[in-house]
Amino acid sequence: MKIKRLLVLILAILTVFTLAACKGDDAKETDSDDTGKTEATKAPEKDGEDKTDTKETTDEKTEEPVVIRIAWWGSQARHDKTVQVIEMYEAQNKNVDIQYEFFDFDGYFTKLNTLVTSNDVWDCFQLGGNFPAYMNKILPLNDFIEKGIIDASQTTDAFLKTTQDKGIQVGVSNGVNCYGIAYDPVMFAEAGVPEPTQNWTWDDWKNACLTIHDKLGIFGSSKMDHFISGCSMGVSQEDFALNFFAPTNDKLGFDDYTLLTDYIQMIADLTEAGAYPDPGAINEIKDIEGDFVATGEAAMTWVASNQFIALSTAAGKELKLAPAPRKYADGPSGSVLQSSQMFCVSTDSKNPEEAAKFLNFFWTDEEANKILAGERGISIFTNVIEAQEPVMSEQQMVVNEFVNLIGSFPTGEVNVISPEPKTEIEDYYKLLIEKVIYKEMTADEAAKEIFEFAKSKF
């Protein structure tokens, strides 16, 4: 499918959505005009030179050394590609030394929280939907965009708004993506299970898990993102008018806790049957390369579209992508396009303008993005998308077609940026699912408790 059509679809979806403001009034703006300066020195004229002679003069520029610190989380493929782009930038900017760190997801936020406490956050740091918790460490990018230091001429306001809060440009999206199920078609065939359709249901998914486990002796599914599939997406699948968090981000977007019950019970039932990994087994999965689909211990797994290439590469075999299951075959998909994550500039940075210059290169340079290959999601910059098209791999085309498919599904007013309490609510929800798995409470009790807990946070 042509990339331009994909871009049109993405723009159409994102233009419809007016993203609600998140909490974080303590974001502060910092004037970055006096940082990252360069000095130019002209060579003096020699004594006795005839100043009327026509000759070439050479201006020699000397630039002060600049150190930029950057960090991110992700797969090994992401690490390798990002390091290549860093080295490319350093080669073009001899005075810049970029010191980088990368982690798995949990390790990243453990380190970030430590740096927040010591007021020493990296110059450039990666954040996702939990950015409201770090607003006091995010330097607004509005001035950099207005001055052209960050060139937004190849994107649109609709894309920029995916990473805005109350008009503050907290970052720029590293790419748009969506969620789905990656699966091994050979394992499905061996177990005699039909491959997923565009509108398969959670009952279909559960039956596939049970049959695959029974026939092949492996997990039907590797770990799911319970909060997205059971709450964010799950509530929206009940009715086009519903969201877990209201679009205003100041309350819940539904009032019936039983909408959460079935998913919790399903996970508990599959775990008890051995068709889904227990909490101990899930804790062994540290990154996408270690997912049970990659190791051959499961036939399918939850995945963000931008993770599919790394997962397929680690698995070393053909995998396919299917939409997330629905509650009802003829009901809402609950799936939307959104920013995968973004890079931000830290208020602790001593060189914020230089940090912004590097991020502009990272986001907009065509050669750099041929290396990045959309691993963090489909670029929001038109020139990058057009440059990537001739060199796209078969796996990249699979991802692009999948994103295009999800973008074609009808949606209601969807909230794709979470309010500040989201992380705390998500952690408690996962804990309650474990309690149901270990029979410490019922699924109905857990659903009611997480509903009341989430409601109390507003």
C-alpha positions as CSV (number, residue, x, y, z in Angstrom):
1,M,0.0,0.0,0.0
2,K,1.4,3.4,-0.9
3,I,2.9,5.4,1.8
4,K,1.2,8.6,0.7
5,R,-2.2,6.9,1.2
6,L,-1.0,5.8,4.7
7,L,0.0,9.3,5.5
8,V,-3.3,10.7,4.5
9,L,-5.1,8.1,6.6
10,I,-3.0,8.9,9.6
11,L,-3.5,12.6,9.2
12,A,-7.2,12.1,8.9
13,I,-7.3,10.2,12.1
14,L,-5.1,12.5,14.1
15,T,-6.8,15.6,12.8
16,V,-10.2,14.3,14.1
17,F,-8.9,13.8,17.6
18,T,-8.4,16.9,19.8
19,L,-6.2,15.6,22.5
20,A,-7.2,16.6,26.0
21,A,-4.8,18.5,28.2
22,C,-3.0,16.5,30.9
23,K,-2.0,17.5,34.4
24,G,1.4,19.1,34.9
25,D,1.0,22.8,35.5
26,D,4.5,23.0,36.9
27,A,6.1,22.8,33.4
28,K,8.6,25.7,33.2
29,E,9.9,27.5,30.2
30,T,13.6,28.1,29.9
31,D,15.3,30.6,27.6
32,S,17.8,28.6,25.6
33,D,19.2,31.5,23.4
34,D,22.4,31.8,25.4
35,T,23.5,28.1,25.2
36,G,25.2,26.1,22.5
37,K,26.8,29.2,20.9
38,T,29.6,29.0,18.4
39,E,32.3,31.5,17.9
40,A,33.9,32.4,14.5
41,T,37.4,33.9,14.2
42,K,38.7,35.5,11.1
43,A,42.4,35.1,10.3
44,P,44.3,38.4,10.7
45,E,45.8,40.1,7.7
46,K,49.6,39.8,7.5
47,D,51.7,43.0,7.8
48,G,52.8,44.4,4.4
49,E,50.0,42.7,2.4
50,D,48.6,44.8,-0.4
51,K,45.0,45.1,0.7
52,T,44.0,46.0,-2.8
53,D,45.1,42.7,-4.3
54,T,42.3,40.2,-5.1
55,K,42.9,37.1,-3.1
56,E,41.0,34.4,-1.3
57,T,40.7,34.7,2.5
58,T,39.8,31.7,4.6
59,D,37.4,32.0,7.6
60,E,38.2,29.4,10.2
61,K,35.5,28.5,12.6
62,T,36.2,27.1,16.0
63,E,33.4,25.7,18.0
64,E,33.3,25.0,21.7
65,P,33.1,21.3,22.7
66,V,29.6,20.3,23.6
67,V,28.6,17.2,25.6
68,I,25.0,15.9,25.2
69,R,23.7,13.1,27.3
70,I,20.8,11.0,26.0
71,A,19.0,7.8,27.1
72,W,16.2,5.6,26.0
73,W,14.6,2.2,26.5
74,G,13.9,-0.5,24.0
75,S,15.1,-3.5,22.1
76,Q,18.6,-4.4,21.0
77,A,17.6,-3.4,17.5
78,R,16.6,0.0,18.7
79,H,19.8,0.4,20.6
80,D,21.9,-0.5,17.6
81,K,20.1,1.8,15.2
82,T,20.1,4.8,17.6
83,V,23.8,4.4,18.2
84,Q,24.5,4.5,14.5
85,V,22.6,7.7,14.1
86,I,24.4,9.2,17.1
87,E,27.7,8.4,15.5
88,M,26.5,9.8,12.2
89,Y,25.7,13.1,13.9
90,E,29.0,13.2,15.7
91,A,30.9,12.7,12.4
92,Q,29.1,15.7,11.0
93,N,29.5,17.8,14.1
94,K,33.1,17.3,15.4
95,N,32.7,19.4,18.5
96,V,29.7,17.4,19.8
97,D,30.2,14.4,22.1
98,I,27.0,12.4,22.7
99,Q,27.1,10.2,25.7
100,Y,24.4,7.6,25.6
101,E,22.7,5.0,27.9
102,F,20.0,2.5,27.1
103,F,18.0,0.2,29.3
104,D,15.0,-2.1,29.4
105,F,11.8,-0.4,30.3
106,D,11.9,-1.0,34.0
107,G,15.6,-0.2,34.3
108,Y,15.1,3.1,32.3
109,F,12.5,4.5,34.7
110,T,14.4,3.4,37.8
111,K,17.4,5.4,36.5
112,L,15.3,8.3,35.4
113,N,13.6,8.6,38.8
114,T,17.0,8.6,40.4
115,L,18.2,11.4,38.1
116,V,15.0,13.4,38.7
117,T,15.8,13.4,42.5
118,S,19.3,14.6,41.9
119,N,18.3,17.2,39.3
120,D,20.6,15.6,36.8
121,V,18.3,14.2,34.0
122,W,19.9,13.5,30.7
123,D,19.8,16.3,28.1
124,C,17.6,14.2,25.8
125,F,15.3,11.6,27.3
126,Q,12.6,9.3,26.0
127,L,9.0,9.4,27.4
128,G,5.7,7.9,26.6
129,G,2.1,8.5,27.8
130,N,3.4,8.9,31.4
131,F,5.0,12.2,30.6
132,P,2.8,14.2,33.0
133,A,4.7,12.7,35.9
134,Y,7.9,14.4,34.6
135,M,6.5,17.8,33.5
136,N,8.9,19.7,35.8
137,K,11.8,18.1,34.0
138,I,10.6,18.8,30.4
139,L,11.8,21.9,28.6
140,P,9.1,23.2,26.2
141,L,10.2,23.0,22.5
142,N,7.9,25.8,21.3
143,D,10.7,28.3,20.9
144,F,13.0,25.9,19.1
145,I,10.2,25.2,16.6
146,E,9.4,28.9,16.1
147,K,13.0,29.7,15.5
148,G,13.5,26.7,13.1
149,I,16.0,25.0,15.3
150,I,13.5,22.1,15.2
151,D,12.2,22.1,11.6
152,A,8.5,21.3,11.7
153,S,7.9,22.3,8.0
154,Q,7.5,18.7,6.9
155,T,4.9,17.8,9.5
156,T,1.5,19.1,10.6
157,D,-0.2,20.6,13.7
158,A,-2.2,17.4,14.0
159,F,1.0,15.4,14.5
160,L,2.6,17.9,16.8
161,K,-0.5,17.9,19.0
162,T,0.0,14.3,19.8
163,T,2.9,15.4,22.1
164,Q,1.4,18.7,23.4
165,D,0.1,19.6,26.8
166,K,-2.0,22.8,27.1
167,G,-0.2,24.2,24.1
168,I,3.2,23.3,25.4
169,Q,5.3,21.2,23.0
170,V,6.7,18.7,25.5
171,G,8.4,16.7,22.8
172,V,8.1,15.6,19.2
173,S,6.7,12.1,18.4
174,N,9.3,9.5,17.4
175,G,6.7,7.9,15.3
176,V,3.0,6.8,15.3
177,N,2.0,3.3,15.9
178,C,-0.8,1.1,17.2
179,Y,-1.3,-2.2,19.1
180,G,-2.1,-5.7,17.9
181,I,-1.3,-9.3,18.1
182,A,1.9,-10.8,16.5
183,Y,1.5,-14.5,15.8
184,D,3.2,-17.5,14.3
185,P,1.1,-18.8,11.4
186,V,2.9,-22.1,11.3
187,M,2.0,-22.9,14.9
188,F,-1.6,-21.9,14.2
189,A,-1.7,-24.4,11.4
190,E,0.0,-27.1,13.4
191,A,-2.7,-26.7,16.1
192,G,-5.5,-26.5,13.6
193,V,-6.5,-23.0,14.7
194,P,-7.8,-20.5,12.1
195,E,-5.7,-17.4,11.7
196,P,-7.1,-14.2,13.2
197,T,-9.5,-12.1,11.2
198,Q,-9.8,-8.3,11.2
199,N,-12.7,-8.5,13.7
200,W,-11.9,-11.6,15.8
201,T,-13.1,-11.5,19.4
202,W,-11.6,-12.2,22.8
203,D,-13.6,-15.5,22.8
204,D,-11.7,-16.4,19.6
205,W,-8.4,-15.4,21.2
206,K,-9.1,-17.4,24.4
207,N,-10.1,-20.5,22.4
208,A,-7.0,-20.2,20.3
209,C,-4.8,-20.0,23.4
210,L,-6.5,-23.1,24.9
211,T,-6.3,-25.2,21.7
212,I,-2.6,-24.2,21.0
213,H,-1.7,-25.2,24.5
214,D,-3.5,-28.5,24.3
215,K,-2.1,-29.4,20.8
216,L,1.4,-28.1,21.0
217,G,2.2,-28.0,24.8
218,I,3.2,-24.3,24.7
219,F,1.6,-21.1,25.8
220,G,-1.1,-19.9,23.5
221,S,-0.1,-16.3,24.2
222,S,2.9,-14.7,25.7
223,K,2.4,-11.7,28.0
224,M,-0.3,-9.1,27.2
225,D,-0.4,-5.5,28.2
226,H,-3.3,-5.9,30.6
227,F,-4.1,-2.3,31.2
228,I,-4.3,-1.4,27.5
229,S,-6.1,-4.5,26.4
230,G,-8.4,-4.8,29.4
231,C,-9.0,-1.2,30.3
232,S,-7.9,1.5,27.8
233,M,-9.0,-0.6,24.8
234,G,-11.4,-2.8,26.6
235,V,-13.8,-0.1,27.8
236,S,-13.8,1.6,24.4
237,Q,-14.7,-1.7,22.8
238,E,-18.0,-1.6,24.7
239,D,-19.3,1.5,23.1
240,F,-18.0,4.3,20.8
241,A,-18.9,6.8,23.5
242,L,-16.8,5.3,26.3
243,N,-13.2,5.6,27.3
244,F,-11.4,4.4,30.5
245,F,-10.2,8.0,31.0
246,A,-12.5,10.7,29.8
247,P,-11.2,12.9,27.0
248,T,-11.0,15.8,29.5
249,N,-8.5,13.7,31.5
250,D,-10.1,14.8,34.8
251,K,-12.2,11.8,35.5
252,L,-13.1,8.3,34.3
253,G,-15.0,7.9,31.0
254,F,-17.3,5.1,32.2
255,D,-19.4,4.3,35.2
256,D,-19.9,0.5,35.1
257,Y,-17.1,-1.4,36.8
258,T,-18.4,-4.8,35.4
259,L,-17.0,-3.8,32.0
260,L,-13.6,-4.8,33.5
261,T,-14.6,-8.1,34.9
262,D,-14.6,-10.5,31.9
263,Y,-11.0,-9.7,30.9
264,I,-9.6,-10.3,34.4
265,Q,-11.5,-13.6,34.6
266,M,-10.3,-14.7,31.2
267,I,-6.6,-14.1,32.1
268,A,-7.0,-16.0,35.4
269,D,-8.7,-18.9,33.6
270,L,-6.0,-19.1,30.9
271,T,-3.2,-19.0,33.5
272,E,-4.8,-21.8,35.5
273,A,-5.1,-23.9,32.3
274,G,-1.4,-23.3,31.5
275,A,-2.3,-21.6,28.3
276,Y,-1.0,-18.2,29.6
277,P,2.2,-17.6,31.6
278,D,2.0,-17.0,35.3
279,P,3.4,-13.9,36.9
280,G,6.7,-15.6,37.6
281,A,7.2,-16.6,34.0
282,I,6.2,-13.2,32.7
283,N,8.9,-11.6,34.9
284,E,11.5,-13.5,33.0
285,I,10.7,-11.5,29.8
286,K,12.9,-8.4,29.9
287,D,12.6,-7.2,26.4
288,I,10.9,-7.9,23.0
289,E,13.8,-10.2,21.9
290,G,13.1,-12.4,25.0
291,D,9.4,-12.7,24.4
292,F,8.1,-16.2,24.4
293,V,7.1,-15.9,20.7
294,A,10.8,-15.2,19.9
295,T,11.9,-18.2,21.9
296,G,9.3,-20.5,20.5
297,E,7.4,-21.0,23.8
298,A,4.2,-19.2,22.7
299,A,2.3,-18.8,19.4
300,M,1.2,-15.2,19.8
301,T,1.9,-12.1,21.9
302,W,0.8,-8.5,22.4
303,V,2.9,-6.0,20.5
304,A,3.1,-2.4,19.5
305,S,3.4,-2.2,15.7
306,N,6.9,-0.6,16.0
307,Q,8.1,-3.6,17.9
308,F,7.2,-6.1,15.2
309,I,10.4,-6.0,13.2
310,A,12.6,-6.5,16.3
311,L,10.3,-9.4,17.4
312,S,10.4,-11.0,13.9
313,T,14.2,-10.7,13.7
314,A,14.6,-12.2,17.1
315,A,12.3,-15.1,16.2
316,G,14.1,-15.8,13.0
317,K,10.9,-16.8,11.2
318,E,7.8,-15.3,9.5
319,L,5.4,-13.7,11.9
320,K,2.1,-12.0,11.1
321,L,0.2,-9.1,12.6
322,A,-3.5,-9.1,13.5
323,P,-5.6,-6.4,15.2
324,A,-6.3,-6.8,18.9
325,P,-9.4,-8.9,19.5
326,R,-12.7,-7.1,20.1
327,K,-15.5,-7.7,22.6
328,Y,-18.0,-8.0,19.8
329,A,-17.2,-8.9,16.2
330,D,-19.5,-6.1,14.9
331,G,-18.5,-3.7,17.7
332,P,-15.8,-1.0,18.1
333,S,-12.2,-2.1,17.7
334,G,-11.0,0.1,20.5
335,S,-7.8,0.5,18.4
336,V,-6.3,3.9,17.5
337,L,-3.2,5.4,16.1
338,Q,-1.0,7.3,18.6
339,S,2.5,8.5,19.2
340,S,4.7,5.6,20.2
341,Q,6.9,7.7,22.4
342,M,8.8,11.0,22.1
343,F,12.2,12.5,22.9
344,C,12.2,15.5,25.3
345,V,14.8,18.0,26.3
346,S,15.5,18.2,30.0
347,T,15.3,21.4,32.1
348,D,18.5,20.1,33.7
349,S,20.4,20.4,30.4
350,K,23.4,22.7,30.2
351,N,23.1,22.7,26.4
352,P,19.4,22.7,25.5
353,E,19.8,24.3,22.1
354,E,22.5,21.7,21.1
355,A,20.2,19.0,22.4
356,A,17.4,20.3,20.3
357,K,19.7,20.4,17.2
358,F,20.5,16.8,17.6
359,L,16.9,15.8,18.1
360,N,16.0,17.8,14.9
361,F,18.5,15.7,13.1
362,F,17.1,12.5,14.6
363,W,13.6,13.3,13.6
364,T,14.0,15.0,10.2
365,D,17.2,13.8,8.5
366,E,16.4,11.4,5.7
367,E,19.6,9.4,5.8
368,A,19.4,9.0,9.6
369,N,15.9,7.8,9.3
370,K,16.9,5.2,6.7
371,I,18.9,3.7,9.5
372,L,16.2,4.1,12.1
373,A,13.8,2.4,9.6
374,G,10.7,3.3,11.6
375,E,11.6,1.1,14.5
376,R,10.0,3.6,16.9
377,G,6.9,4.0,14.7
378,I,6.0,5.6,11.4
379,S,7.6,9.0,11.0
380,I,5.4,12.1,11.3
381,F,7.6,13.9,8.7
382,T,6.6,13.7,5.1
383,N,10.2,13.9,3.7
384,V,11.3,11.0,5.9
385,I,8.4,8.8,4.8
386,E,9.1,9.5,1.1
387,A,12.8,8.8,1.6
388,Q,12.1,5.5,3.4
389,E,9.7,4.1,0.8
390,P,12.3,2.7,-1.7
391,V,14.4,1.0,0.9
392,M,11.6,-0.5,3.0
393,S,12.0,-4.2,4.0
394,E,9.2,-6.7,3.7
395,Q,8.7,-6.5,7.5
396,Q,8.4,-2.7,7.3
397,M,5.7,-3.0,4.6
398,V,3.8,-5.4,6.9
399,V,3.9,-2.8,9.7
400,N,2.8,0.0,7.4
401,E,-0.1,-1.9,6.0
402,F,-1.1,-2.9,9.5
403,V,-1.1,0.7,10.7
404,N,-3.1,1.7,7.6
405,L,-5.6,-1.0,8.5
406,I,-6.0,0.2,12.1
407,G,-6.3,3.8,10.9
408,S,-9.3,2.7,8.7
409,F,-11.3,1.4,11.6
410,P,-14.1,3.8,12.8
411,T,-13.7,5.3,16.3
412,G,-15.4,7.6,18.7
413,E,-13.7,10.4,20.6
414,V,-10.7,8.6,21.8
415,N,-8.3,9.7,24.5
416,V,-4.7,8.7,23.6
417,I,-2.8,10.8,26.2
418,S,-3.2,9.6,29.8
419,P,-3.6,11.7,32.9
420,E,-1.0,11.7,35.6
421,P,-2.6,9.0,37.9
422,K,-2.4,6.5,35.0
423,T,0.8,4.8,36.1
424,E,-0.4,4.3,39.7
425,I,-3.8,3.0,38.5
426,E,-2.1,0.6,36.0
427,D,0.3,-0.8,38.6
428,Y,-2.6,-1.5,41.0
429,Y,-4.7,-3.1,38.2
430,K,-1.9,-5.5,37.4
431,L,-1.5,-6.4,41.1
432,L,-5.2,-7.1,41.4
433,I,-5.1,-9.4,38.4
434,E,-2.3,-11.4,40.2
435,K,-4.5,-11.6,43.3
436,V,-7.3,-13.1,41.1
437,I,-4.8,-15.5,39.6
438,Y,-3.8,-16.7,43.0
439,K,-7.4,-16.9,44.1
440,E,-7.1,-14.2,46.8
441,M,-10.1,-12.4,45.4
442,T,-12.7,-12.8,42.6
443,A,-12.6,-11.1,39.2
444,D,-15.7,-9.1,40.1
445,E,-14.1,-7.9,43.3
446,A,-11.0,-6.9,41.5
447,A,-12.9,-5.0,38.8
448,K,-14.9,-3.1,41.4
449,E,-11.8,-2.3,43.5
450,I,-9.8,-1.0,40.5
451,F,-12.8,1.1,39.4
452,E,-13.1,2.7,42.9
453,F,-9.4,3.2,43.2
454,A,-9.1,4.9,39.8
455,K,-12.2,7.0,40.5
456,S,-10.6,8.2,43.8
457,K,-7.6,9.6,41.9
458,F,-9.6,12.5,40.4
